[in-house]
Amino acid sequence: MKNSLLFGLLTLSTAIYAEHHDTGSMHSHEGHIHNEMVDGKTLDVDAQRFDTFMIGIDNNTIVVVSVQGMVCDFCARGIEKTFSKDKRVSKIDVDLASGKVLLAFSEANEIDSADIRKKILNNGLNTTDIQIVGK
């Protein structure tokens, strides 16, 4: 009996996991995307952090910047301070652990990848990828 119950729970949890983490389709929670294909590459961000970031920023274009060399809190705070000064940026989240920077721009603003790269470089770091999540 105990083994049957354990097997049933394991089977159910495996089925739920497989349905929820289907890698062949767009992955979303509450209407927010995070395993979407952007420019031919998977958008690789922490799902929970991305969802939290998306709260309250309707009508924004999201930019995910992958940063190489961001190894300490001082680096992360420098990037945060730099982008906080940019009036076009409505929200920023710097994830030191993953090396990702999430930026929200009002849809009225055009995204300038060269400017983003320059701001990261001015902080002594390198941008390895910039993904713009559609409007």
N, C-alpha and C positions, 0 to 999 in steps of 0.2 A: 504494500500500500504506500509506504513511504517513498519507495523508488518510483512508483507510478506518478505520484504527486510531483516529485522532483523533476522527472522527465517531462511532465506536462508543462510545468513552469518554465523549464529550459526551452522547450519547443515554442511556447508562446512568446517568450522574451526574444528569441532568435527571429521569429516572424515579425515582431514589432520593430526590431532593430533594422532588419532588412528592408521593410517598407519605408521606414523613416530615413534611412541612409542610402537610398537608391542612387548609386553614382551615375546612372545613365540619364538622370533628369535634373532639372534645376532644383536646388534645395532651398527651402525657405521656412521661416518661422514667422507667424504673424504678418505675412506679406513682405518680409524682408529677405533679400537674396544674399547668399554668401558662397555657394559653390557653383555659381554661374560661369559660363565661358565668356571671357572678355578678351577681345583681340586674339582669339585662338588659344588662350591659356585659361586654366581654371583660376577663379578668384579665390585665393587661399588666405582666408582670414578666420579668426576665432569667431564662431557663430554667435555665441552669447554676447561677446564684446561688440560685434557688429550690430546686433539687434538693439543693444543698449544705446549705441551711438546714434542709431536711426530715430530714436524717440524725439519727437518735436521738430524734425527738420524736413517737413514736406516741401516739395518743389525745390529740391537741391540736387546738384550733381555731386556724386561722391567720387573722390579720387583716393585710390589705395597706392601708397608709395612704399616700396620695399627699400630699406636702407641698410647698407653694409657698414659695419664699424661702430654701430650704436651699442656700446657695451656697458654704459653706466648711466645712472640717473642724471648726471650733469649733462650728458649728451642729449638725453630725451627732453630735459627741461629747456635746453637751448633751442631745440627744434620747435618746441611748443611756444616759446617766447617769440621766435622769429615769425611764425605763421599767425600768432595772435595779433601781431601788428598789421597784418594784411587785412584791410577792410572788406575784401571780397570773400574772405574765409569766414563762414558763419559758425563753424564748429570744428574742433580738432581733437584727435585722440592719438596719443603716442604710446604704442605698445612695445616697451623695451624688450620683453621676453621674445617676441616674434620678429622684431625688427621692422614692424609695420607702422605707418602713419596714415590715419584716416583723416581726410579733409572734406568738408562740406562747403560747396560753393553755391550761391544762389544761381538758379537757372539763367538769370539775366547776365551772368558773368561768363566770359569765355575762359576756358582753361588753357593756361600757358605752361606746357610741360617744361620748357626751357627755364622759365622763371622758378618753377618748383625745384628742378635740379640745381639751379644756382643757389637757392636758399639753403638746400641741404649741404651743398659743397662749402658754402660760407660758414657752416657749422663744423667743418672738418670731416665730413662724412660723404659717402658715395651713394648715389641712387642706382639701384640695380634694376628697378622696374617701376613703371607708372601705369596703373590701370584705371581707366575712367569708366565708371559704372553709369550707363545711359541715363538720360534725362527722363 
